[in-house]
Amino acid sequence: MDIITVLVKKNSLKKKGYILTEALIAFAITVMMLLMLYHVMLSLVILEENKREIVMIRREMYENKQEEN
């Protein structure tokens, strides 16, 4: 084989490696973004549930106060 052919083949392998690496990095970033979005949505759901519980507790306290008076 020619030395030029060997060099061209090595370079094409390097380019494929770089493309694969970039694709893996992009995939990892996408997965991280989806996990962060899931985390935020879950936090919002938990906050909404906590808000409802607080409202119910306040109603109970208000009703108890009214009964005492």
N, CA, C and O atoms as a Tripos MOL2 file, in Angstrom:
@<TRIPOS>MOLECULE
protein
  276   275    69     0     0
PROTEIN
NO_CHARGES

@<TRIPOS>ATOM
      1 N           0.8400   -1.1970    0.0000 N.3       1 MET1
      2 CA          0.0000    0.0000    0.0000 C.3       1 MET1
      3 C           0.8730    1.2450    0.0000 C.2       1 MET1
      4 O           1.9860    1.2730    0.5250 O.2       1 MET1
      5 N           0.3260    2.2320   -0.5950 N.am      2 ASP2
      6 CA          0.9960    3.5270   -0.6500 C.3       2 ASP2
      7 C           0.9720    4.1960    0.7130 C.2       2 ASP2
      8 O           0.0580    3.9590    1.5030 O.2       2 ASP2
      9 N           1.9510    5.0160    0.9950 N.am      3 ILE3
     10 CA          1.9430    5.7540    2.2650 C.3       3 ILE3
     11 C           0.8110    6.7850    2.2670 C.2       3 ILE3
     12 O           0.2430    7.0780    3.3190 O.2       3 ILE3
     13 N           0.4830    7.3320    1.1010 N.am      4 ILE4
     14 CA         -0.6040    8.3190    1.0130 C.3       4 ILE4
     15 C          -1.9420    7.6510    1.3220 C.2       4 ILE4
     16 O          -2.7780    8.2290    2.0160 O.2       4 ILE4
     17 N          -2.1470    6.4440    0.8130 N.am      5 THR5
     18 CA         -3.3930    5.7180    1.0770 C.3       5 THR5
     19 C          -3.5520    5.4450    2.5600 C.2       5 THR5
     20 O          -4.6440    5.5860    3.1120 O.2       5 THR5
     21 N          -2.4590    5.0520    3.2070 N.am      6 VAL6
     22 CA         -2.5040    4.7750    4.6460 C.3       6 VAL6
     23 C          -2.8600    6.0420    5.4160 C.2       6 VAL6
     24 O          -3.6850    5.9970    6.3280 O.2       6 VAL6
     25 N          -2.2490    7.1720    5.0580 N.am      7 LEU7
     26 CA         -2.5350    8.4380    5.7360 C.3       7 LEU7
     27 C          -3.9850    8.8550    5.5360 C.2       7 LEU7
     28 O          -4.6240    9.3230    6.4780 O.2       7 LEU7
     29 N          -4.5130    8.6950    4.3290 N.am      8 VAL8
     30 CA         -5.9020    9.0680    4.0570 C.3       8 VAL8
     31 C          -6.8440    8.1980    4.8740 C.2       8 VAL8
     32 O          -7.8180    8.6980    5.4370 O.2       8 VAL8
     33 N          -6.5610    6.8950    4.9450 N.am      9 LYS9
     34 CA         -7.4210    6.0000    5.7280 C.3       9 LYS9
     35 C          -7.3880    6.3660    7.2080 C.2       9 LYS9
     36 O          -8.4230    6.3470    7.8730 O.2       9 LYS9
     37 N          -6.2040    6.7000    7.7290 N.am     10 LYS10
     38 CA         -6.1090    7.0840    9.1460 C.3      10 LYS10
     39 C          -6.9120    8.3530    9.4080 C.2      10 LYS10
     40 O          -7.6080    8.4560   10.4180 O.2      10 LYS10
     41 N          -6.8130    9.3190    8.4960 N.am     11 ASN11
     42 CA         -7.5560   10.5670    8.6750 C.3      11 ASN11
     43 C          -9.0570   10.3380    8.6160 C.2      11 ASN11
     44 O          -9.8040   10.9490    9.3800 O.2      11 ASN11
     45 N          -9.5110    9.4650    7.7190 N.am     12 SER12
     46 CA        -10.9480    9.2160    7.6320 C.3      12 SER12
     47 C         -11.4380    8.5260    8.8970 C.2      12 SER12
     48 O         -12.5580    8.7760    9.3450 O.2      12 SER12
     49 N         -10.6120    7.6600    9.4780 N.am     13 LEU13
     50 CA        -10.9950    7.0280   10.7420 C.3      13 LEU13
     51 C         -11.0650    8.0600   11.8570 C.2      13 LEU13
     52 O         -11.9630    8.0160   12.6970 O.2      13 LEU13
     53 N         -10.1200    8.9850   11.8620 N.am     14 LYS14
     54 CA        -10.1450   10.0380   12.8800 C.3      14 LYS14
     55 C         -11.4110   10.8750   12.7460 C.2      14 LYS14
     56 O         -12.0570   11.1930   13.7440 O.2      14 LYS14
     57 N         -11.7670   11.2330   11.5110 N.am     15 LYS15
     58 CA        -12.9660   12.0420   11.3010 C.3      15 LYS15
     59 C         -14.2070   11.3010   11.7750 C.2      15 LYS15
     60 O         -15.0900   11.8910   12.3980 O.2      15 LYS15
     61 N         -14.2740    9.9990   11.4750 N.am     16 LYS16
     62 CA        -15.4130    9.2080   11.9440 C.3      16 LYS16
     63 C         -15.4480    9.1800   13.4660 C.2      16 LYS16
     64 O         -16.5180    9.2550   14.0700 O.2      16 LYS16
     65 N         -14.2820    9.0730   14.0790 N.am     17 GLY17
     66 CA        -14.2090    9.0840   15.5380 C.3      17 GLY17
     67 C         -14.6870   10.4000   16.1160 C.2      17 GLY17
     68 O         -15.4110   10.4260   17.1110 O.2      17 GLY17
     69 N         -14.2760   11.5050   15.4790 N.am     18 TYR18
     70 CA        -14.7100   12.8140   15.9600 C.3      18 TYR18
     71 C         -16.2180   12.9750   15.8170 C.2      18 TYR18
     72 O         -16.8880   13.4960   16.7090 O.2      18 TYR18
     73 N         -16.7440   12.5150   14.6710 N.am     19 ILE19
     74 CA        -18.1930   12.6230   14.4530 C.3      19 ILE19
     75 C         -18.9360   11.7990   15.4950 C.2      19 ILE19
     76 O         -19.9430   12.2430   16.0470 O.2      19 ILE19
     77 N         -18.4290   10.5860   15.7630 N.am     20 LEU20
     78 CA        -19.0560    9.7310   16.7670 C.3      20 LEU20
     79 C         -18.9790   10.3820   18.1460 C.2      20 LEU20
     80 O         -19.9470   10.3590   18.9060 O.2      20 LEU20
     81 N         -17.8270   10.9590   18.4610 N.am     21 THR21
     82 CA        -17.6610   11.6250   19.7560 C.3      21 THR21
     83 C         -18.6280   12.8020   19.8840 C.2      21 THR21
     84 O         -19.2710   12.9740   20.9190 O.2      21 THR21
     85 N         -18.7250   13.6070   18.8280 N.am     22 GLU22
     86 CA        -19.6490   14.7440   18.8600 C.3      22 GLU22
     87 C         -21.0900   14.2720   19.0000 C.2      22 GLU22
     88 O         -21.8790   14.8920   19.7130 O.2      22 GLU22
     89 N         -21.4370   13.1790   18.3250 N.am     23 ALA23
     90 CA        -22.7970   12.6480   18.4290 C.3      23 ALA23
     91 C         -23.0720   12.1590   19.8500 C.2      23 ALA23
     92 O         -24.1590   12.3760   20.3850 O.2      23 ALA23
     93 N         -22.0910   11.5010   20.4570 N.am     24 LEU24
     94 CA        -22.2700   11.0260   21.8320 C.3      24 LEU24
     95 C         -22.4070   12.1920   22.8050 C.2      24 LEU24
     96 O         -23.2240   12.1420   23.7250 O.2      24 LEU24
     97 N         -21.6180   13.2340   22.6070 N.am     25 ILE25
     98 CA        -21.7120   14.4130   23.4740 C.3      25 ILE25
     99 C         -23.0810   15.0740   23.3100 C.2      25 ILE25
    100 O         -23.7070   15.4580   24.2980 O.2      25 ILE25
    101 N         -23.5470   15.2070   22.0660 N.am     26 ALA26
    102 CA        -24.8650   15.8050   21.8270 C.3      26 ALA26
    103 C         -25.9610   14.9540   22.4610 C.2      26 ALA26
    104 O         -26.9080   15.4880   23.0370 O.2      26 ALA26
    105 N         -25.8360   13.6380   22.3580 N.am     27 PHE27
    106 CA        -26.8220   12.7400   22.9680 C.3      27 PHE27
    107 C         -26.8090   12.8870   24.4840 C.2      27 PHE27
    108 O         -27.8650   12.9390   25.1150 O.2      27 PHE27
    109 N         -25.6070   12.9540   25.0730 N.am     28 ALA28
    110 CA        -25.4970   13.1000   26.5270 C.3      28 ALA28
    111 C         -26.1130   14.4240   26.9830 C.2      28 ALA28
    112 O         -26.8090   14.4680   27.9970 O.2      28 ALA28
    113 N         -25.8610   15.4910   26.2420 N.am     29 ILE29
    114 CA        -26.4310   16.7940   26.5930 C.3      29 ILE29
    115 C         -27.9550   16.7460   26.4960 C.2      29 ILE29
    116 O         -28.6510   17.3010   27.3460 O.2      29 ILE29
    117 N         -28.4710   16.0820   25.4580 N.am     30 THR30
    118 CA        -29.9240   15.9560   25.3020 C.3      30 THR30
    119 C         -30.5340   15.1970   26.4660 C.2      30 THR30
    120 O         -31.5660   15.6000   27.0030 O.2      30 THR30
    121 N         -29.8980   14.0980   26.8590 N.am     31 VAL31
    122 CA        -30.3970   13.3080   27.9890 C.3      31 VAL31
    123 C         -30.3740   14.1370   29.2650 C.2      31 VAL31
    124 O         -31.3210   14.0920   30.0510 O.2      31 VAL31
    125 N         -29.2980   14.8950   29.4780 N.am     32 MET32
    126 CA        -29.2050   15.7350   30.6750 C.3      32 MET32
    127 C         -30.3170   16.7920   30.6800 C.2      32 MET32
    128 O         -30.9260   17.0510   31.7180 O.2      32 MET32
    129 N         -30.5760   17.3970   29.5210 N.am     33 MET33
    130 CA        -31.6340   18.4060   29.4410 C.3      33 MET33
    131 C         -33.0020   17.7840   29.7370 C.2      33 MET33
    132 O         -33.8210   18.3850   30.4320 O.2      33 MET33
    133 N         -33.2460   16.5860   29.2120 N.am     34 LEU34
    134 CA        -34.5200   15.9160   29.4820 C.3      34 LEU34
    135 C         -34.6540   15.5790   30.9590 C.2      34 LEU34
    136 O         -35.7350   15.7170   31.5320 O.2      34 LEU34
    137 N         -33.5640   15.1390   31.5800 N.am     35 LEU35
    138 CA        -33.6080   14.8400   33.0130 C.3      35 LEU35
    139 C         -33.8670   16.1050   33.8250 C.2      35 LEU35
    140 O         -34.6170   16.0740   34.8010 O.2      35 LEU35
    141 N         -33.2510   17.2150   33.4260 N.am     36 MET36
    142 CA        -33.4860   18.4730   34.1370 C.3      36 MET36
    143 C         -34.9390   18.9200   33.9800 C.2      36 MET36
    144 O         -35.5530   19.3940   34.9360 O.2      36 MET36
    145 N         -35.4870   18.7680   32.7710 N.am     37 LEU37
    146 CA        -36.8870   19.1170   32.5350 C.3      37 LEU37
    147 C         -37.8110   18.2530   33.3880 C.2      37 LEU37
    148 O         -38.7690   18.7520   33.9770 O.2      37 LEU37
    149 N         -37.5170   16.9550   33.4500 N.am     38 TYR38
    150 CA        -38.3080   16.0370   34.2780 C.3      38 TYR38
    151 C         -38.2350   16.4520   35.7470 C.2      38 TYR38
    152 O         -39.2400   16.4420   36.4570 O.2      38 TYR38
    153 N         -37.0320   16.8170   36.1890 N.am     39 HIS39
    154 CA        -36.8390   17.2310   37.5800 C.3      39 HIS39
    155 C         -37.6610   18.4830   37.8890 C.2      39 HIS39
    156 O         -38.3040   18.5660   38.9360 O.2      39 HIS39
    157 N         -37.6400   19.4490   36.9820 N.am     40 VAL40
    158 CA        -38.3930   20.6910   37.1870 C.3      40 VAL40
    159 C         -39.8910   20.4090   37.2230 C.2      40 VAL40
    160 O         -40.6030   20.9300   38.0820 O.2      40 VAL40
    161 N         -40.3710   19.5820   36.2910 N.am     41 MET41
    162 CA        -41.8030   19.2650   36.2590 C.3      41 MET41
    163 C         -42.2210   18.5390   37.5340 C.2      41 MET41
    164 O         -43.2780   18.8230   38.0980 O.2      41 MET41
    165 N         -41.3940   17.6040   37.9860 N.am     42 LEU42
    166 CA        -41.6910   16.8740   39.2180 C.3      42 LEU42
    167 C         -41.7230   17.8270   40.4070 C.2      42 LEU42
    168 O         -42.5860   17.7080   41.2770 O.2      42 LEU42
    169 N         -40.7910   18.7690   40.4480 N.am     43 SER43
    170 CA        -40.7680   19.7510   41.5340 C.3      43 SER43
    171 C         -42.0330   20.6010   41.5230 C.2      43 SER43
    172 O         -42.5950   20.8980   42.5770 O.2      43 SER43
    173 N         -42.4820   20.9940   40.3300 N.am     44 LEU44
    174 CA        -43.7040   21.7970   40.2400 C.3      44 LEU44
    175 C         -44.9200   21.0140   40.7180 C.2      44 LEU44
    176 O         -45.7940   21.5700   41.3840 O.2      44 LEU44
    177 N         -44.9830   19.7350   40.3840 N.am     45 VAL45
    178 CA        -46.1010   18.9030   40.8360 C.3      45 VAL45
    179 C         -46.0880   18.7930   42.3520 C.2      45 VAL45
    180 O         -47.1310   18.9130   42.9960 O.2      45 VAL45
    181 N         -44.9080   18.5640   42.9240 N.am     46 ILE46
    182 CA        -44.7930   18.4450   44.3840 C.3      46 ILE46
    183 C         -45.1820   19.7610   45.0500 C.2      46 ILE46
    184 O         -45.8700   19.7530   46.0710 O.2      46 ILE46
    185 N         -44.7530   20.8900   44.4890 N.am     47 LEU47
    186 CA        -45.1170   22.1900   45.0510 C.3      47 LEU47
    187 C         -46.6220   22.4040   45.0140 C.2      47 LEU47
    188 O         -47.2020   22.9230   45.9680 O.2      47 LEU47
    189 N         -47.2560   22.0050   43.9140 N.am     48 GLU48
    190 CA        -48.7090   22.1620   43.7960 C.3      48 GLU48
    191 C         -49.4270   21.3180   44.8430 C.2      48 GLU48
    192 O         -50.3920   21.7760   45.4550 O.2      48 GLU48
    193 N         -48.9600   20.0830   45.0520 N.am     49 GLU49
    194 CA        -49.5700   19.2220   46.0710 C.3      49 GLU49
    195 C         -49.3900   19.8220   47.4620 C.2      49 GLU49
    196 O         -50.3160   19.8060   48.2730 O.2      49 GLU49
    197 N         -48.2040   20.3490   47.7360 N.am     50 ASN50
    198 CA        -47.9500   20.9650   49.0390 C.3      50 ASN50
    199 C         -48.8450   22.1830   49.2480 C.2      50 ASN50
    200 O         -49.3370   22.4260   50.3500 O.2      50 ASN50
    201 N         -49.0490   22.9480   48.1690 N.am     51 LYS51
    202 CA        -49.9090   24.1250   48.2740 C.3      51 LYS51
    203 C         -51.3390   23.7150   48.6390 C.2      51 LYS51
    204 O         -51.9790   24.3480   49.4790 O.2      51 LYS51
    205 N         -51.8320   22.6520   48.0000 N.am     52 ARG52
    206 CA        -53.1840   22.1720   48.3080 C.3      52 ARG52
    207 C         -53.2830   21.7210   49.7580 C.2      52 ARG52
    208 O         -54.2690   22.0120   50.4360 O.2      52 ARG52
    209 N         -52.2620   21.0090   50.2350 N.am     53 GLU53
    210 CA        -52.2710   20.5530   51.6300 C.3      53 GLU53
    211 C         -52.2750   21.7360   52.5880 C.2      53 GLU53
    212 O         -52.9750   21.7150   53.6000 O.2      53 GLU53
    213 N         -51.4960   22.7640   52.2740 N.am     54 ILE54
    214 CA        -51.4470   23.9500   53.1340 C.3      54 ILE54
    215 C         -52.8120   24.6250   53.1740 C.2      54 ILE54
    216 O         -53.2620   25.0560   54.2360 O.2      54 ILE54
    217 N         -53.4760   24.7180   52.0160 N.am     55 VAL55
    218 CA        -54.8090   25.3310   51.9750 C.3      55 VAL55
    219 C         -55.7860   24.5270   52.8190 C.2      55 VAL55
    220 O         -56.5890   25.1010   53.5540 O.2      55 VAL55
    221 N         -55.7240   23.1950   52.7210 N.am     56 MET56
    222 CA        -56.6300   22.3540   53.5080 C.3      56 MET56
    223 C         -56.3660   22.5180   55.0030 C.2      56 MET56
    224 O         -57.3030   22.5890   55.7980 O.2      56 MET56
    225 N         -55.0960   22.5790   55.3830 N.am     57 ILE57
    226 CA        -54.7530   22.7520   56.8020 C.3      57 ILE57
    227 C         -55.2560   24.1020   57.3000 C.2      57 ILE57
    228 O         -55.7790   24.1980   58.4110 O.2      57 ILE57
    229 N         -55.1020   25.1470   56.4850 N.am     58 ARG58
    230 CA        -55.6000   26.4700   56.8850 C.3      58 ARG58
    231 C         -57.1150   26.4580   57.0640 C.2      58 ARG58
    232 O         -57.6370   27.0590   58.0030 O.2      58 ARG58
    233 N         -57.8210   25.7720   56.1620 N.am     59 ARG59
    234 CA        -59.2790   25.6780   56.2990 C.3      59 ARG59
    235 C         -59.6490   24.9860   57.6000 C.2      59 ARG59
    236 O         -60.5350   25.4400   58.3250 O.2      59 ARG59
    237 N         -58.9600   23.8760   57.8930 N.am     60 GLU60
    238 CA        -59.2430   23.1580   59.1410 C.3      60 GLU60
    239 C         -58.9830   24.0500   60.3500 C.2      60 GLU60
    240 O         -59.7750   24.0730   61.2920 O.2      60 GLU60
    241 N         -57.8730   24.7820   60.3220 N.am     61 MET61
    242 CA        -57.5580   25.6710   61.4410 C.3      61 MET61
    243 C         -58.6220   26.7580   61.5760 C.2      61 MET61
    244 O         -59.0410   27.0920   62.6840 O.2      61 MET61
    245 N         -59.0590   27.3090   60.4340 N.am     62 TYR62
    246 CA        -60.0840   28.3500   60.4640 C.3      62 TYR62
    247 C         -61.4030   27.7970   61.0030 C.2      62 TYR62
    248 O         -62.0780   28.4470   61.8010 O.2      62 TYR62
    249 N         -61.7650   26.5820   60.5560 N.am     63 GLU63
    250 CA        -62.9990   25.9590   61.0420 C.3      63 GLU63
    251 C         -62.9140   25.6800   62.5400 C.2      63 GLU63
    252 O         -63.8820   25.8970   63.2690 O.2      63 GLU63
    253 N         -61.7720   25.2060   62.9960 N.am     64 ASN64
    254 CA        -61.5920   24.9560   64.4310 C.3      64 ASN64
    255 C         -61.6990   26.2520   65.2280 C.2      64 ASN64
    256 O         -62.2660   26.2790   66.3210 O.2      64 ASN64
    257 N         -61.1490   27.3190   64.6660 N.am     65 LYS65
    258 CA        -61.2130   28.6120   65.3410 C.3      65 LYS65
    259 C         -62.6620   29.0970   65.4250 C.2      65 LYS65
    260 O         -63.0900   29.6290   66.4490 O.2      65 LYS65
    261 N         -63.4040   28.9050   64.3420 N.am     66 GLN66
    262 CA        -64.8140   29.3080   64.3200 C.3      66 GLN66
    263 C         -65.6310   28.5060   65.3320 C.2      66 GLN66
    264 O         -66.5210   29.0450   65.9890 O.2      66 GLN66
    265 N         -65.3190   27.2080   65.4510 N.am     67 GLU67
    266 CA        -66.0400   26.3640   66.4090 C.3      67 GLU67
    267 C         -65.7600   26.7980   67.8460 C.2      67 GLU67
    268 O         -66.6500   26.7530   68.6950 O.2      67 GLU67
    269 N         -64.5330   27.2160   68.1170 N.am     68 GLU68
    270 CA        -64.1780   27.6620   69.4680 C.3      68 GLU68
    271 C         -64.9300   28.9380   69.8260 C.2      68 GLU68
    272 O         -65.3580   29.1130   70.9670 O.2      68 GLU68
    273 N         -65.0880   29.8210   68.8580 N.am     69 ASN69
    274 CA        -65.7890   31.0900   69.1130 C.3      69 ASN69
    275 C         -67.2610   30.8250   69.0880 C.2      69 ASN69
    276 O         -68.0570   31.7440   69.2780 O.2      69 ASN69
@<TRIPOS>BOND
     1     1     2 1
     2     2     3 1
     3     3     4 2
     4     3     5 am
     5     5     6 1
     6     6     7 1
     7     7     8 2
     8     7     9 am
     9     9    10 1
    10    10    11 1
    11    11    12 2
    12    11    13 am
    13    13    14 1
    14    14    15 1
    15    15    16 2
    16    15    17 am
    17    17    18 1
    18    18    19 1
    19    19    20 2
    20    19    21 am
    21    21    22 1
    22    22    23 1
    23    23    24 2
    24    23    25 am
    25    25    26 1
    26    26    27 1
    27    27    28 2
    28    27    29 am
    29    29    30 1
    30    30    31 1
    31    31    32 2
    32    31    33 am
    33    33    34 1
    34    34    35 1
    35    35    36 2
    36    35    37 am
    37    37    38 1
    38    38    39 1
    39    39    40 2
    40    39    41 am
    41    41    42 1
    42    42    43 1
    43    43    44 2
    44    43    45 am
    45    45    46 1
    46    46    47 1
    47    47    48 2
    48    47    49 am
    49    49    50 1
    50    50    51 1
    51    51    52 2
    52    51    53 am
    53    53    54 1
    54    54    55 1
    55    55    56 2
    56    55    57 am
    57    57    58 1
    58    58    59 1
    59    59    60 2
    60    59    61 am
    61    61    62 1
    62    62    63 1
    63    63    64 2
    64    63    65 am
    65    65    66 1
    66    66    67 1
    67    67    68 2
    68    67    69 am
    69    69    70 1
    70    70    71 1
    71    71    72 2
    72    71    73 am
    73    73    74 1
    74    74    75 1
    75    75    76 2
    76    75    77 am
    77    77    78 1
    78    78    79 1
    79    79    80 2
    80    79    81 am
    81    81    82 1
    82    82    83 1
    83    83    84 2
    84    83    85 am
    85    85    86 1
    86    86    87 1
    87    87    88 2
    88    87    89 am
    89    89    90 1
    90    90    91 1
    91    91    92 2
    92    91    93 am
    93    93    94 1
    94    94    95 1
    95    95    96 2
    96    95    97 am
    97    97    98 1
    98    98    99 1
    99    99   100 2
   100    99   101 am
   101   101   102 1
   102   102   103 1
   103   103   104 2
   104   103   105 am
   105   105   106 1
   106   106   107 1
   107   107   108 2
   108   107   109 am
   109   109   110 1
   110   110   111 1
   111   111   112 2
   112   111   113 am
   113   113   114 1
   114   114   115 1
   115   115   116 2
   116   115   117 am
   117   117   118 1
   118   118   119 1
   119   119   120 2
   120   119   121 am
   121   121   122 1
   122   122   123 1
   123   123   124 2
   124   123   125 am
   125   125   126 1
   126   126   127 1
   127   127   128 2
   128   127   129 am
   129   129   130 1
   130   130   131 1
   131   131   132 2
   132   131   133 am
   133   133   134 1
   134   134   135 1
   135   135   136 2
   136   135   137 am
   137   137   138 1
   138   138   139 1
   139   139   140 2
   140   139   141 am
   141   141   142 1
   142   142   143 1
   143   143   144 2
   144   143   145 am
   145   145   146 1
   146   146   147 1
   147   147   148 2
   148   147   149 am
   149   149   150 1
   150   150   151 1
   151   151   152 2
   152   151   153 am
   153   153   154 1
   154   154   155 1
   155   155   156 2
   156   155   157 am
   157   157   158 1
   158   158   159 1
   159   159   160 2
   160   159   161 am
   161   161   162 1
   162   162   163 1
   163   163   164 2
   164   163   165 am
   165   165   166 1
   166   166   167 1
   167   167   168 2
   168   167   169 am
   169   169   170 1
   170   170   171 1
   171   171   172 2
   172   171   173 am
   173   173   174 1
   174   174   175 1
   175   175   176 2
   176   175   177 am
   177   177   178 1
   178   178   179 1
   179   179   180 2
   180   179   181 am
   181   181   182 1
   182   182   183 1
   183   183   184 2
   184   183   185 am
   185   185   186 1
   186   186   187 1
   187   187   188 2
   188   187   189 am
   189   189   190 1
   190   190   191 1
   191   191   192 2
   192   191   193 am
   193   193   194 1
   194   194   195 1
   195   195   196 2
   196   195   197 am
   197   197   198 1
   198   198   199 1
   199   199   200 2
   200   199   201 am
   201   201   202 1
   202   202   203 1
   203   203   204 2
   204   203   205 am
   205   205   206 1
   206   206   207 1
   207   207   208 2
   208   207   209 am
   209   209   210 1
   210   210   211 1
   211   211   212 2
   212   211   213 am
   213   213   214 1
   214   214   215 1
   215   215   216 2
   216   215   217 am
   217   217   218 1
   218   218   219 1
   219   219   220 2
   220   219   221 am
   221   221   222 1
   222   222   223 1
   223   223   224 2
   224   223   225 am
   225   225   226 1
   226   226   227 1
   227   227   228 2
   228   227   229 am
   229   229   230 1
   230   230   231 1
   231   231   232 2
   232   231   233 am
   233   233   234 1
   234   234   235 1
   235   235   236 2
   236   235   237 am
   237   237   238 1
   238   238   239 1
   239   239   240 2
   240   239   241 am
   241   241   242 1
   242   242   243 1
   243   243   244 2
   244   243   245 am
   245   245   246 1
   246   246   247 1
   247   247   248 2
   248   247   249 am
   249   249   250 1
   250   250   251 1
   251   251   252 2
   252   251   253 am
   253   253   254 1
   254   254   255 1
   255   255   256 2
   256   255   257 am
   257   257   258 1
   258   258   259 1
   259   259   260 2
   260   259   261 am
   261   261   262 1
   262   262   263 1
   263   263   264 2
   264   263   265 am
   265   265   266 1
   266   266   267 1
   267   267   268 2
   268   267   269 am
   269   269   270 1
   270   270   271 1
   271   271   272 2
   272   271   273 am
   273   273   274 1
   274   274   275 1
   275   275   276 2
@<TRIPOS>SUBSTRUCTURE
     1 MET1         2 RESIDUE 1 A MET
     2 ASP2         6 RESIDUE 1 A ASP
     3 ILE3        10 RESIDUE 1 A ILE
     4 ILE4        14 RESIDUE 1 A ILE
     5 THR5        18 RESIDUE 1 A THR
     6 VAL6        22 RESIDUE 1 A VAL
     7 LEU7        26 RESIDUE 1 A LEU
     8 VAL8        30 RESIDUE 1 A VAL
     9 LYS9        34 RESIDUE 1 A LYS
    10 LYS10       38 RESIDUE 1 A LYS
    11 ASN11       42 RESIDUE 1 A ASN
    12 SER12       46 RESIDUE 1 A SER
    13 LEU13       50 RESIDUE 1 A LEU
    14 LYS14       54 RESIDUE 1 A LYS
    15 LYS15       58 RESIDUE 1 A LYS
    16 LYS16       62 RESIDUE 1 A LYS
    17 GLY17       66 RESIDUE 1 A GLY
    18 TYR18       70 RESIDUE 1 A TYR
    19 ILE19       74 RESIDUE 1 A ILE
    20 LEU20       78 RESIDUE 1 A LEU
    21 THR21       82 RESIDUE 1 A THR
    22 GLU22       86 RESIDUE 1 A GLU
    23 ALA23       90 RESIDUE 1 A ALA
    24 LEU24       94 RESIDUE 1 A LEU
    25 ILE25       98 RESIDUE 1 A ILE
    26 ALA26      102 RESIDUE 1 A ALA
    27 PHE27      106 RESIDUE 1 A PHE
    28 ALA28      110 RESIDUE 1 A ALA
    29 ILE29      114 RESIDUE 1 A ILE
    30 THR30      118 RESIDUE 1 A THR
    31 VAL31      122 RESIDUE 1 A VAL
    32 MET32      126 RESIDUE 1 A MET
    33 MET33      130 RESIDUE 1 A MET
    34 LEU34      134 RESIDUE 1 A LEU
    35 LEU35      138 RESIDUE 1 A LEU
    36 MET36      142 RESIDUE 1 A MET
    37 LEU37      146 RESIDUE 1 A LEU
    38 TYR38      150 RESIDUE 1 A TYR
    39 HIS39      154 RESIDUE 1 A HIS
    40 VAL40      158 RESIDUE 1 A VAL
    41 MET41      162 RESIDUE 1 A MET
    42 LEU42      166 RESIDUE 1 A LEU
    43 SER43      170 RESIDUE 1 A SER
    44 LEU44      174 RESIDUE 1 A LEU
    45 VAL45      178 RESIDUE 1 A VAL
    46 ILE46      182 RESIDUE 1 A ILE
    47 LEU47      186 RESIDUE 1 A LEU
    48 GLU48      190 RESIDUE 1 A GLU
    49 GLU49      194 RESIDUE 1 A GLU
    50 ASN50      198 RESIDUE 1 A ASN
    51 LYS51      202 RESIDUE 1 A LYS
    52 ARG52      206 RESIDUE 1 A ARG
    53 GLU53      210 RESIDUE 1 A GLU
    54 ILE54      214 RESIDUE 1 A ILE
    55 VAL55      218 RESIDUE 1 A VAL
    56 MET56      222 RESIDUE 1 A MET
    57 ILE57      226 RESIDUE 1 A ILE
    58 ARG58      230 RESIDUE 1 A ARG
    59 ARG59      234 RESIDUE 1 A ARG
    60 GLU60      238 RESIDUE 1 A GLU
    61 MET61      242 RESIDUE 1 A MET
    62 TYR62      246 RESIDUE 1 A TYR
    63 GLU63      250 RESIDUE 1 A GLU
    64 ASN64      254 RESIDUE 1 A ASN
    65 LYS65      258 RESIDUE 1 A LYS
    66 GLN66      262 RESIDUE 1 A GLN
    67 GLU67      266 RESIDUE 1 A GLU
    68 GLU68      270 RESIDUE 1 A GLU
    69 ASN69      274 RESIDUE 1 A ASN
